Amino acid sequence: MVDRARARCLAQEAVSQGKPVEWFETLYREAAAGTTVVPWADLVPNPHLVEWLERQPVHRGCALDVGSGLGDNAEELARRGYEVTAFDVAATAIEQATARFPQSSVAYCVADLLQPPAEWRGHFDLVAETYTLQVLPPAARRRAIESLRSLVAPGGTLLVIARGREAGEPEGAMPWPLTVREVRGITGDRVSLVNFEDFLDDEDPPVRRLRATFRAPAR
């Protein structure tokens, strides 16, 4: 069982102070010092991202790895042929990612999904979001979704992978699962839903996952 106690404590404190993303740097810094763990840092590419990539006919263009952490998903995207930009709000995470992959072609940088660089708007052929929305409280999550939609290039793809729950079920502690309606609701004038998957993973006990693929209209 992954130890989420410290991460949950930091998240609760940050949310109560109206600073929903500042706790990530504290968590990664403490983990680097060996006093806690980053619950989602498995040091391998996310299997649900890998499975999705296996089904895609081509891998080319510019990809953005959202909340890149220690870099495993970004490196997988690059290995498959994408020109990858990967960002995290935690500077310590980016420092560790670049140290782990010193010869990488990935452009790692520190950035905030709630306030992404203006030059990223409409730039990426693939925007891959894996387990980032689920660690944000509702208000910040809505802002993050708006940012995600804005970053997709014309004809590009947005991939969202998250824990899932029924609308009537309690959110529980961080990570906060998303409802089917919430994920489907990412669609809008900038992106449309083209595929939606609701499944149980192979963890013990199994965890409900939602994986949605959205496409931006071509010019």
Backbone bond lengths (Angstrom), bond angles and torsions (degrees), N, CA, C in turn:
res aa  C-N    CA-C-N  psi(-1)  N-CA   C-N-CA  omega(-1)  CA-C   N-CA-C  phi
1 M - - - 1.459 - - 1.537 109.05 -
2 V 1.344 116.20 129.22 1.455 120.78 179.68 1.527 109.68 -71.94
3 D 1.340 115.98 137.62 1.459 121.39 179.27 1.532 109.09 -83.66
4 R 1.326 117.09 109.51 1.466 121.32 179.94 1.527 112.10 -107.81
5 A 1.316 117.70 6.56 1.464 120.54 -171.83 1.523 112.27 -59.30
6 R 1.325 117.56 -50.01 1.460 120.13 -177.28 1.527 110.76 -67.57
7 A 1.323 117.35 -42.78 1.461 120.30 178.90 1.523 110.72 -59.66
8 R 1.323 116.75 -42.34 1.459 120.32 179.87 1.526 111.62 -66.20
9 C 1.304 116.67 -38.57 1.465 120.73 177.88 1.526 110.32 -63.05
10 L 1.328 116.59 -46.40 1.459 120.42 179.81 1.527 111.05 -63.89
11 A 1.329 116.52 -41.67 1.459 120.21 179.91 1.518 110.83 -62.66
12 Q 1.327 116.61 -44.51 1.462 120.57 -179.43 1.520 110.86 -61.19
13 E 1.325 116.76 -44.44 1.463 120.74 179.60 1.521 111.14 -62.23
14 A 1.342 116.10 -44.73 1.465 120.53 -177.56 1.522 111.47 -65.36
15 V 1.320 116.99 -42.90 1.464 120.58 -179.63 1.523 110.37 -64.45
16 S 1.322 117.05 -40.44 1.462 120.59 -179.92 1.525 111.88 -64.98
17 Q 1.332 116.34 -24.26 1.459 121.68 179.13 1.529 112.69 -94.75
18 G 1.338 116.55 2.38 1.449 120.32 -179.61 1.511 113.87 71.86
19 K 1.342 116.70 26.30 1.466 121.92 -179.62 1.530 108.07 -126.51
20 P 1.331 117.66 76.01 1.463 120.91 -166.63 1.518 116.34 -70.94
21 V 1.329 119.03 -10.95 1.467 118.77 -178.00 1.531 113.80 -118.74
22 E 1.309 117.87 -7.08 1.458 119.21 -174.47 1.526 113.01 -70.39
23 W 1.306 117.98 -20.39 1.460 120.22 -176.51 1.518 113.28 -72.70
24 F 1.326 118.07 -18.79 1.464 119.91 -177.71 1.534 111.34 -64.08
25 E 1.327 117.04 -41.92 1.460 119.30 179.01 1.525 110.66 -63.07
26 T 1.322 117.42 -41.53 1.466 120.10 178.47 1.520 110.60 -60.51
27 L 1.335 116.35 -44.21 1.463 120.18 -179.03 1.524 111.53 -62.45
28 Y 1.328 117.46 -47.70 1.467 119.68 -179.42 1.528 111.86 -66.45
29 R 1.314 117.08 -35.99 1.463 120.23 178.62 1.518 110.60 -66.27
30 E 1.326 117.65 -43.29 1.465 120.73 178.08 1.529 110.84 -66.18
31 A 1.332 116.54 -39.22 1.465 119.52 178.12 1.522 110.85 -64.43
32 A 1.329 117.07 -38.67 1.465 120.54 178.18 1.516 111.17 -63.95
33 A 1.329 115.73 -30.08 1.469 120.29 178.86 1.521 112.07 -83.96
34 G 1.339 116.76 -6.88 1.453 120.79 176.90 1.511 115.11 85.87
35 T 1.346 117.63 14.00 1.461 119.42 -177.14 1.529 113.16 -97.70
36 T 1.327 117.43 -9.64 1.462 121.29 176.19 1.519 108.72 -156.00
37 V 1.333 116.88 -172.22 1.467 120.86 179.65 1.518 109.04 -130.34
38 V 1.335 115.77 155.23 1.458 122.16 170.95 1.534 106.23 -94.02
39 P 1.330 118.91 109.89 1.472 120.62 -169.41 1.521 114.71 -57.80
40 W 1.321 117.49 -30.81 1.467 120.28 -175.74 1.527 112.97 -95.95
41 A 1.323 118.73 2.61 1.465 121.80 -177.79 1.525 109.72 -87.00
42 D 1.337 116.10 84.94 1.468 121.33 -177.78 1.523 112.96 -87.46
43 L 1.338 117.21 -9.30 1.472 123.77 179.59 1.527 112.73 64.30
44 V 1.315 116.50 23.67 1.470 123.85 171.55 1.526 106.50 -142.76
45 P 1.336 118.01 156.78 1.461 119.53 177.20 1.521 111.23 -61.40
46 N 1.319 116.44 145.44 1.457 120.41 179.02 1.517 109.99 -59.77
47 P 1.331 119.21 127.27 1.464 120.83 -175.21 1.525 113.32 -63.87
48 H 1.340 118.31 -28.81 1.455 120.64 -179.15 1.531 110.77 -77.01
49 L 1.324 116.90 -27.52 1.459 120.53 170.48 1.523 110.14 -70.73
50 V 1.331 116.73 -45.88 1.467 120.96 -179.81 1.523 110.84 -59.19
51 E 1.332 116.61 -44.00 1.461 120.54 179.92 1.527 110.70 -60.74
52 W 1.323 116.35 -41.98 1.468 120.39 178.34 1.522 110.57 -64.17
53 L 1.318 117.26 -44.37 1.458 120.97 -179.56 1.526 111.44 -61.90
54 E 1.312 116.71 -36.46 1.462 120.55 -179.95 1.524 111.79 -61.02
55 R 1.313 116.79 -26.40 1.464 120.51 -176.50 1.524 113.20 -89.59
56 Q 1.334 117.32 -7.52 1.454 119.68 -176.92 1.528 110.65 -86.16
57 P 1.329 118.04 135.84 1.463 120.38 -176.03 1.522 114.26 -71.00
58 V 1.334 117.74 -30.94 1.468 120.54 -178.79 1.526 109.36 -136.43
59 H 1.324 114.46 155.33 1.466 121.32 177.49 1.523 107.84 -135.22
60 R 1.311 115.51 89.97 1.457 119.10 179.60 1.528 109.20 -150.30
61 G 1.311 114.61 163.45 1.451 120.59 -178.90 1.520 111.44 98.84
62 C 1.326 114.89 -169.40 1.466 121.79 -177.46 1.526 109.88 -92.95
63 A 1.320 115.99 128.93 1.465 121.23 177.91 1.522 109.93 -118.34
64 L 1.317 115.94 145.24 1.455 122.67 175.73 1.511 108.78 -116.84
65 D 1.341 116.85 121.88 1.461 121.78 175.25 1.522 107.85 -96.67
66 V 1.323 115.82 114.70 1.458 122.72 -173.58 1.521 110.02 -88.30
67 G 1.341 116.90 128.20 1.457 120.05 -179.12 1.507 110.76 61.33
68 S 1.318 116.34 58.79 1.475 122.60 -167.00 1.514 115.14 -70.89
69 G 1.331 118.17 -15.11 1.463 119.39 177.68 1.517 112.35 54.96
70 L 1.327 116.60 -126.59 1.470 121.50 -175.81 1.525 113.21 -90.02
71 G 1.333 117.80 6.12 1.453 120.46 165.16 1.513 119.04 100.10
72 D 1.313 119.10 -2.12 1.469 119.67 -172.90 1.529 113.09 -65.75
73 N 1.329 117.74 -41.31 1.460 119.41 178.47 1.523 111.10 -67.32
74 A 1.321 116.30 -40.74 1.465 120.02 179.56 1.516 111.17 -61.34
75 E 1.316 116.68 -42.87 1.462 120.28 -179.75 1.531 110.92 -66.16
76 E 1.319 117.65 -35.09 1.462 120.48 176.98 1.525 110.67 -65.46
77 L 1.310 117.20 -41.80 1.457 120.41 177.06 1.524 111.01 -61.81
78 A 1.323 116.55 -43.29 1.462 120.44 179.30 1.520 111.17 -65.68
79 R 1.320 116.82 -39.57 1.462 121.01 -179.82 1.519 111.16 -60.36
80 R 1.311 116.38 -30.69 1.456 120.50 -177.47 1.530 112.90 -87.20
81 G 1.320 117.59 -3.79 1.460 119.32 172.70 1.505 116.65 118.97
82 Y 1.339 118.36 -2.73 1.453 119.85 179.39 1.536 111.15 -78.63
83 E 1.313 115.45 151.64 1.466 122.08 166.82 1.523 105.87 -89.27
84 V 1.325 117.06 109.08 1.465 121.01 -163.65 1.525 112.39 -107.42
85 T 1.315 114.17 132.13 1.458 122.95 164.05 1.521 106.53 -108.59
86 A 1.321 116.73 131.46 1.464 121.47 -177.77 1.522 108.61 -129.66
87 F 1.321 115.87 133.12 1.468 117.68 -178.19 1.516 111.18 -136.52
88 D 1.309 113.42 155.53 1.460 121.68 173.30 1.514 107.59 -145.26
89 V 1.321 116.47 150.74 1.453 120.40 177.71 1.520 111.23 -74.70
90 A 1.338 117.20 -18.05 1.468 122.34 -178.49 1.527 110.69 -93.66
91 A 1.318 116.51 114.15 1.458 120.53 -179.83 1.524 111.51 -61.57
92 T 1.315 117.38 -35.81 1.469 120.56 179.52 1.520 111.34 -63.53
93 A 1.325 117.25 -36.65 1.468 120.64 177.10 1.516 110.45 -63.08
94 I 1.318 117.47 -43.72 1.465 121.43 179.84 1.529 110.51 -65.97
95 E 1.307 117.13 -39.90 1.469 120.46 177.57 1.532 110.73 -60.99
96 Q 1.314 116.21 -42.20 1.463 119.64 -179.47 1.528 111.42 -70.80
97 A 1.312 117.45 -37.43 1.461 120.30 178.54 1.521 111.15 -62.89
98 T 1.310 117.19 -45.53 1.465 119.68 -179.57 1.522 111.28 -68.29
99 A 1.337 116.94 -30.17 1.463 119.57 176.13 1.523 111.09 -71.72
100 R 1.314 117.35 -35.78 1.470 120.57 179.55 1.526 111.86 -70.28
101 F 1.332 116.40 -32.83 1.462 120.78 -175.10 1.533 109.94 -125.82
102 P 1.326 116.91 68.49 1.476 119.81 -173.15 1.522 114.32 -65.17
103 Q 1.322 118.68 -23.84 1.467 121.87 -179.50 1.527 111.98 -99.29
104 S 1.306 117.58 15.12 1.456 121.52 -172.76 1.520 112.73 -69.30
105 S 1.330 115.33 148.70 1.464 121.84 172.30 1.519 111.88 -88.23
106 V 1.328 116.93 -6.63 1.458 121.41 -178.14 1.526 110.44 -70.63
107 A 1.326 115.85 137.52 1.459 121.15 174.52 1.530 108.30 -91.25
108 Y 1.325 116.36 98.10 1.461 121.50 -179.89 1.525 109.87 -86.86
109 C 1.323 116.68 141.33 1.458 119.75 178.66 1.529 110.18 -156.04
110 V 1.316 114.93 161.23 1.465 121.98 175.81 1.526 107.91 -92.76
111 A 1.315 117.12 125.68 1.462 122.07 178.49 1.520 108.75 -156.90
112 D 1.327 115.06 164.68 1.461 122.58 -177.44 1.529 108.14 -116.77
113 L 1.317 117.55 121.80 1.455 121.23 179.47 1.526 111.70 -59.98
114 L 1.318 118.02 -27.39 1.456 120.68 179.50 1.520 112.48 -75.16
115 Q 1.343 115.99 -18.25 1.468 121.84 177.31 1.531 108.86 -143.33
116 P 1.327 118.28 68.00 1.460 120.56 -176.06 1.524 111.75 -71.08
117 P 1.323 117.57 157.31 1.467 120.40 177.33 1.527 111.59 -56.68
118 A 1.309 116.54 140.42 1.461 121.07 -176.81 1.519 112.22 -61.12
119 E 1.336 116.38 -33.50 1.464 119.73 -177.21 1.526 112.82 -70.70
120 W 1.307 118.17 -10.93 1.466 121.11 177.47 1.526 112.34 -81.20
121 R 1.294 118.07 -14.10 1.463 121.20 -174.54 1.528 110.40 -61.25
122 G 1.334 116.31 124.76 1.453 121.73 177.97 1.506 114.79 63.74
123 H 1.341 117.52 28.16 1.468 120.06 -170.52 1.525 114.38 -104.09
124 F 1.333 119.09 -27.15 1.464 120.52 -165.41 1.525 113.31 -103.29
125 D 1.329 114.47 133.46 1.458 121.21 177.27 1.522 111.67 -71.68
126 L 1.324 116.52 -28.62 1.464 122.03 175.12 1.520 108.93 -138.21
127 V 1.313 115.92 124.99 1.468 122.37 171.69 1.516 106.41 -112.61
128 A 1.330 116.74 114.75 1.470 122.24 -175.18 1.521 109.71 -109.16
129 E 1.321 115.17 112.43 1.467 121.97 178.95 1.517 108.21 -111.51
130 T 1.314 116.22 116.14 1.462 121.73 -178.03 1.524 109.68 -126.74
131 Y 1.332 116.21 108.65 1.470 123.26 174.71 1.533 113.75 65.49
132 T 1.330 118.49 20.76 1.465 120.05 177.69 1.523 111.56 -91.01
133 L 1.323 117.49 -46.02 1.463 119.74 -179.69 1.520 111.67 -58.69
134 Q 1.324 117.02 -34.60 1.461 120.64 -174.33 1.529 113.56 -73.74
135 V 1.304 118.37 -9.37 1.468 120.03 176.23 1.527 111.36 -105.85
136 L 1.340 115.96 15.67 1.461 121.21 176.17 1.524 109.24 -115.42
137 P 1.333 118.43 141.61 1.464 120.86 175.85 1.532 110.05 -69.96
138 P 1.332 118.06 166.38 1.462 120.88 -170.57 1.524 115.95 -52.83
139 A 1.328 118.78 -47.56 1.474 119.98 -176.82 1.528 110.74 -63.54
140 A 1.323 117.36 -45.66 1.454 120.78 178.24 1.522 111.08 -66.80
141 R 1.321 116.86 -34.51 1.460 121.06 178.64 1.517 111.10 -61.80
142 R 1.325 116.89 -41.95 1.465 120.21 179.15 1.529 110.86 -62.71
143 R 1.319 116.85 -41.78 1.465 119.74 176.80 1.517 111.05 -64.72
144 A 1.325 116.27 -39.27 1.462 120.34 179.62 1.527 110.92 -63.77
145 I 1.318 116.94 -39.92 1.463 120.86 178.86 1.527 110.47 -63.17
146 E 1.316 117.09 -41.81 1.463 120.16 176.86 1.522 110.68 -59.88
147 S 1.334 116.66 -41.63 1.458 120.39 178.53 1.523 111.14 -64.01
148 L 1.337 116.43 -45.76 1.464 119.89 -179.58 1.519 111.41 -55.70
149 R 1.320 116.34 -47.41 1.468 120.12 179.99 1.524 111.02 -59.49
150 S 1.326 116.82 -38.55 1.464 120.49 -174.41 1.518 113.41 -72.58
151 L 1.325 117.95 -18.42 1.462 121.41 -173.68 1.525 113.25 -87.79
152 V 1.321 117.87 -11.64 1.463 122.09 -175.26 1.530 109.98 -80.05
153 A 1.321 116.28 131.34 1.459 121.82 177.64 1.526 110.33 -72.70
154 P 1.326 119.03 158.61 1.465 120.75 174.38 1.529 110.69 -54.18
155 G 1.322 116.17 129.35 1.453 120.86 -177.27 1.510 114.00 79.31
156 G 1.334 118.00 0.63 1.462 122.33 -176.72 1.520 112.90 -85.56
157 T 1.328 114.69 178.73 1.469 122.51 -172.72 1.525 110.74 -123.48
158 L 1.317 115.47 139.68 1.462 123.05 170.67 1.516 107.63 -114.73
159 L 1.326 115.93 125.27 1.465 122.11 176.86 1.518 108.90 -112.25
160 V 1.331 116.60 129.04 1.464 122.58 178.36 1.520 108.67 -123.93
161 I 1.336 116.53 127.21 1.463 122.67 177.74 1.522 108.06 -127.08
162 A 1.332 116.97 125.99 1.464 119.70 -175.35 1.519 110.92 -153.11
163 R 1.317 115.50 163.86 1.464 120.86 167.67 1.532 108.20 -65.67
164 G 1.329 116.30 152.28 1.454 120.11 179.71 1.512 112.86 -124.67
165 R 1.312 115.49 157.12 1.469 121.85 175.89 1.515 109.29 -152.95
166 E 1.334 116.19 163.57 1.455 121.19 172.62 1.528 109.07 -77.02
167 A 1.320 115.58 153.97 1.464 119.77 -177.12 1.524 112.17 -60.11
168 G 1.340 117.63 -32.42 1.449 120.83 -178.17 1.513 115.07 -84.96
169 E 1.320 116.56 -7.85 1.465 120.49 -179.43 1.520 110.59 -80.56
170 P 1.340 117.82 147.28 1.468 119.66 177.51 1.523 111.42 -66.30
171 E 1.325 116.36 148.76 1.464 120.65 178.61 1.521 111.80 -66.46
172 G 1.327 116.27 -32.53 1.454 120.01 -178.30 1.520 111.44 73.81
173 A 1.322 115.15 -158.25 1.462 120.73 -178.92 1.524 109.73 -93.94
174 M 1.330 115.82 158.39 1.454 121.67 177.57 1.539 110.04 -53.07
175 P 1.378 117.48 132.16 1.470 128.55 7.10 1.528 112.58 -77.49
176 W 1.348 115.06 139.26 1.455 120.90 -176.35 1.531 109.84 -90.33
177 P 1.332 118.42 111.48 1.468 120.08 -178.62 1.529 111.85 -61.43
178 L 1.323 115.95 150.16 1.451 122.41 177.50 1.528 109.77 -95.96
179 T 1.317 117.06 150.82 1.454 120.61 175.00 1.529 109.82 -84.79
180 V 1.324 114.86 160.86 1.465 119.54 176.48 1.521 109.91 -58.33
181 R 1.322 116.89 -43.75 1.467 120.46 -179.19 1.523 110.95 -61.46
182 E 1.319 116.76 -39.14 1.455 120.57 -179.13 1.518 111.38 -64.50
183 V 1.326 116.55 -43.45 1.460 119.52 -179.73 1.521 110.69 -70.23
184 R 1.330 117.00 -45.96 1.460 119.32 177.73 1.524 111.22 -60.50
185 G 1.327 116.26 -30.64 1.457 121.33 -178.42 1.512 114.34 -71.69
186 I 1.320 118.27 -4.89 1.464 120.64 175.66 1.521 110.35 -64.97
187 T 1.316 116.78 -25.71 1.464 120.00 178.00 1.528 110.19 -59.75
188 G 1.320 116.10 153.91 1.464 120.80 -178.49 1.511 110.11 -176.89
189 D 1.339 116.01 -156.30 1.458 118.19 -177.53 1.522 112.58 -72.47
190 R 1.339 117.82 -16.85 1.464 120.32 -179.14 1.518 113.29 -97.67
191 V 1.331 118.25 -28.58 1.463 121.21 179.16 1.520 109.92 -140.83
192 S 1.329 116.00 149.88 1.456 122.01 177.67 1.524 109.43 -123.33
193 L 1.322 116.15 144.84 1.459 121.43 179.04 1.525 109.94 -72.26
194 V 1.334 116.80 127.42 1.463 120.72 178.02 1.528 112.48 -116.21
195 N 1.333 117.14 -18.21 1.467 119.31 176.91 1.516 109.38 -158.55
196 F 1.340 116.25 137.89 1.455 121.31 -179.38 1.523 109.05 -136.07
197 E 1.329 116.63 130.76 1.461 122.17 -179.13 1.519 109.75 -127.37
198 D 1.314 115.61 134.81 1.457 123.92 -179.97 1.524 105.97 -128.61
199 F 1.332 116.77 110.66 1.459 118.99 -171.02 1.524 111.30 -149.09
200 L 1.330 115.24 164.07 1.459 122.32 172.56 1.523 108.76 -97.52
201 D 1.324 116.21 135.44 1.462 119.15 177.94 1.528 109.82 -83.49
202 D 1.329 115.90 -173.38 1.463 119.72 -176.39 1.525 112.43 -102.77
203 E 1.347 116.61 21.06 1.458 118.76 174.79 1.529 109.79 -71.28
204 D 1.316 116.35 168.18 1.457 121.56 -179.31 1.535 108.47 -123.92
205 P 1.335 118.50 103.77 1.469 127.88 1.36 1.527 111.32 -76.94
206 P 1.344 117.37 161.45 1.463 120.52 -178.62 1.533 111.66 -61.68
207 V 1.325 115.02 147.99 1.463 122.01 178.10 1.528 108.55 -115.79
208 R 1.313 116.11 134.78 1.467 119.91 177.56 1.527 109.49 -73.29
209 R 1.328 116.10 131.71 1.455 122.07 -179.84 1.526 109.89 -123.60
210 L 1.312 115.11 146.64 1.460 122.76 172.89 1.522 107.54 -119.34
211 R 1.323 115.91 130.80 1.477 120.49 179.14 1.524 107.64 -132.21
212 A 1.329 115.81 118.11 1.458 120.52 -174.60 1.520 110.44 -125.66
213 T 1.328 114.75 138.59 1.455 122.00 178.37 1.523 108.19 -114.91
214 F 1.330 115.54 126.50 1.463 122.06 179.76 1.534 109.03 -119.25
215 R 1.310 116.83 152.50 1.454 120.71 179.96 1.523 109.39 -130.20
216 A 1.315 114.92 137.43 1.465 120.50 175.33 1.522 109.43 -87.69
217 P 1.323 118.65 143.49 1.462 119.95 179.32 1.531 110.86 -65.49
218 A 1.333 115.33 142.55 1.455 119.52 175.70 1.519 109.44 -75.06
219 R 1.306 114.84 153.75 1.470 117.97 177.82 1.507 109.81 -70.56
